[in-house]
């Protein structure tokens, strides 16, 4: 019964808008892994129109939410692939594939995909502010890493270590992220972020269950019906094994396409295609 009522609500408020002009990427947004900006038609905002009667939530210029809203996508129909080139086994949950590499190791999994995108955004604004806590609690700064200060792990203890200093380039960011992926995860991400009420969800928030196993799904955009105040989410994830970051398709409510209705106050969970989160598992990065 819970599922039926949820789908009815979704169908009631969610036929899609007619096609509109392609949203242009605002000036100043940088996606440093791209040699040159992709076409305006290959962004999240251009690919996914809001549900009819809904509007995208306002986001501040240059913010994390705006950056995610214009995330570059690969051409429509691109399949999600694993780090080794194989296909993700569930292509039915893939609505779009982000135009960003997955690497060649089984590292950029669920929490790591969130860390990757957040690191890329912060790097584009101020490389000196890139940092993440490891599962042990160690606060690992990119500025320390390029200055020659890193860590080593001995019997699960994080100890100081040195490395050659280098310039804070994008290539250096990639080298910094490899040990970050290896020693951070859903547990550390869950502790690092602050909890926010589900009805207040914004672009850039994270649904995260810290555990072994755990999972993390990134809210890449939010739309709202101004009359009913029903909110809808676009969600992106990686999974296990490491795979392309992909926008999720709502397989339980196909009429919604890639949008997911925020459950009402009586609902105890948030269903995504490959994980069920508690409604209290929404978290937010500090600004």
N, C-alpha and C positions, 0 to 999 in steps of 0.2 A: 504493500500500500504506500509506503514512503516513496518508493521509486516511481510509482504511477503518478502521485501528486506532484513530484518534482518535475517529471517530464511534461505534465499538463501545463504547469506554470511556464516552463520554457517555451512550449509551443504557442501559448497564448500571447506572449509579448515579443516573439522573435522571428517574424518574417524579415527578410533582408531589404535594405535600402536599394534603390535603383543605382546603377553605376553612376559615379560622379567623377569629376576631373581627378587625375592622379595627384595625390598630395606630394608637394615638393619638399625635399629634405631641407630643413632650416639650415642657414649658414652657421658654421662654427662647430658642427658635429663631426667628429673625427673617428674613423674606424681604421686604426693604424695598421692592421694586417692587410688591408687592401692597397695594392699598388696605385690604384686610381679608383675614384668613386664609381659604383655601379649605376645602372639606369634607375631613374626615379620609380619606374614601374616594378622594380624588384626590391621593394622594401615591405616591411610588415604592414605599415599603414596603408600602402597602396594595394596590397594583396587582399586584406581582410576588411571589407566594409563593415560598419557597425550594424547591429540589428535595427530593423525599422523602428523609428520613434526614439532611438537611443543616440546619445552623443558621447564621444570620448571624453573622459575626465580631463579637465585642464591640467597641464603640467608646466612647470617653470621652464623658461628658455635655458637650454644647456644642462638641464637636470638629467639624472639617471633615468627617470621615466621617459623623458623626451628622447634620449639616446636609444633606449630600447624600442620605442615606437617606430623608429626609422631603421631598425636593424636590417642589414642587407640579407636578402634571401637568394637562394639558388633558383633557377627557372622552375616554374610550376611543373609538377610531375616528377621532380628529382626524387630518387629513392634514398632513404637513410642507410648509410653504410657504417660498418664497424671500423675500428682503427686499423684492422688488417685487410680492409677492402671488401670483406664479405658483407652480405646484406643483413640488415636488422630483420629478425624473424617476424616481427609484427609491423608490416607496412600499413596495415589498416588504421593504425593510430597516428599516422604521420600526415599532417595537413600541409606542411612546408618544411624545407630544410634550410637552416641558417647558412649563409655563405661565409663560413669560418672553418678552419681546419680542425680536425680531431686529434692530430698527432699520429705517431706510429707506435705508441705503446698503450697498453691497457690501463691508462691513468685518468683520462678526462671523462669520468663517469658522472653521476648525478650531481653531487655537491660540487665536484670539480668544474662542471659546466657553469654553475652559478658563479663560482670563484673566477673562472676565466673571463666571463663577460664583465663582472664587476671590476676585475683588474684592468681590463682593456678600457673601460669607461674612465676609471680614476686615472690611469696612465695618460689618457687623452687630455685630462684637465691639469694634473699635477703629479708627475711620477714619484715625487717625494712622499706622497700620501698613500701609496700602495702598501698595504700590509694585511696579513691574515693571521689569526691564531691557529696554531697546530692543536691536535687533539690533546696534547700534554698541557696546553695552556701557553706555550711559548709564543711570543708575539714576533712574527717573522716579517721584517721590513725589507722592501725592495731596495731602499736607499742603503741599508746595511749590506745587503748582498752585493751590490755593485761597488761598494767601498772595500770589499774584501772580507766582510764578516758574515759567516754563515753558521751552520750547525752540523753536528753529526749525532747519530743515535747509537747509544751503547746500552744494551739491556733495557730498552724502552726509556732510557734517560736521555734527554736532549742536552748535549754539551757543545760549548763554543768550538768553532773551527774557522780556519782561514781559507781563502781562495784568492786567485788573482783579481785585483781590482779592474774595473772596466767602465766604460761610459754607459749612462742609463738609456740605452737604445731599446727599440722594440725587440730586437733579437735577444738582448739581455733579459727582458721581461719573460720571454719564453723559457730561458734557462732558469730563471727564478721560480717559475710556475711548476716545473717538474718536481722538485722536492716538496713544494707546497701541496701539490696533488697527492703525493705519496704519504704525507703525514698530517694532512687535514682531511675532513670528511663531514658527514652529516652531524656527528656529535659536536665537533668544534663549531660548525656553522650554526647549529641550533643554540649553542651557548653564546656565540658572538653577537647574534642579532637580538633585537628586543621584540617582545610579543606585542601584537596589535590586534584589536577586535576585528573579526572577519567582516562585519558590515562596513568597516572603514578602509577596506583594501584599496591600494593604489598601485599603479604600475611600478615595478621594481621590488615589490614585496615577494616573499619566498614562503611557499608551503614546505615545511621541513620537519621530518620525523628523524630525530637523532637516534641512531641505534646501529646494531649489526645483526641483521641488515637494517638499513634506514633508506630514506629517499628524500629528494629535494626537487621541487618543481618551481620554476620562476614565473611570476606573473609579469608578462611582457606588455600587456595593455589592459585597460579597463574601460568599459562603456556603461552608461547609466540611462535608464528611462526617466526623464525628469518628472513625469506624472506619477509613476508607481514607485520610483526610486529603486527599482530592481537593478542590480548591477550584474554585468557579464564580464567574464575574464577570458583573455587569451593566455595560454599557458605554454611554456617551452621547457624541454628537459633534454638531458642525455640519460643513459641507462647503463646497465651492465650486460655484456662488456662495453668498454668505452665506444661511443658511437657519435655520429653527427648530432649536434644540437638541433632539435626539431620542434616545430609548433605542433601541439597535440590536436587531433581531431576528436570531436565529441561523438564517440561511437555509440553511446547510450541514447543520444538525442540527435540523430543525423540532421534534422531540420535546422539545428543550430550551427552546422558546419564546424568551425573551430572554436566557437564561443561556448562558455560554460556559465550557467546561471549560478549566482551565489546562493547557496542554500539559506532558507529562512531560519528564524531563531529557534524553531522547534527541531531543526535537523542537527544531528550530533556529529556529522562527518561531511567531508568534501570528497566526492568520488572523482578520481582521474583514471584514465584508461588502464594504467599499470600500477596504481597505488591508491589506497584510501587513507586520507588524512583526517585527524580529529579537527573540529572547527577551531580549537585553541592552538593549532600548530602553524598559524600565520605569523611570520616574523618580518622585521624591517631592518635594513642597514641604517646606521646613524649617518647623518649628512656629513 
